[in-house]
Amino acid sequence: MNYIFHYFSMLWHFAHSRSASETLLLSRGSIGNHL
């Protein structure tokens, strides 16, 4: 169960670092749409 907690903590950290997370999420979204 430890890896699940680690996964959510990473998501939580990303959600709170807006400048970096939004850019990454937008990039990932566009890349995902193109695959």
N, C-alpha and C positions, 0 to 999 in steps of 0.2 A: 504493500500500500504506500510505501515511501515515495515511489516514483510518481504516483498520482498527485501527492501533495506537492512534490517538486514541480510538476507540470503546471499545476494551478498557481503556484507562487510565481512562476515565470510569467504566466499570463497576467497575473495581478500586477507584476512589476511593469510589464509592457503597457498595460492599460493606463498606468500612472505616469509613464514617460511619454507624453502626448506627441511631442515633436518628432521623436524617433519612431514611435509605434505607428502613427498614422501613415508616415512615409513608407514604412516596411509593409504595412497591411495593404496599402494601395498598390504597391509594387507587386506583392504576392497575388493580389486579386487579379490584376491585369495579366500577370504571367499565367495564373491558373486558367483564366478565360481563354488564353491563346493555346493552351496545351490540348 
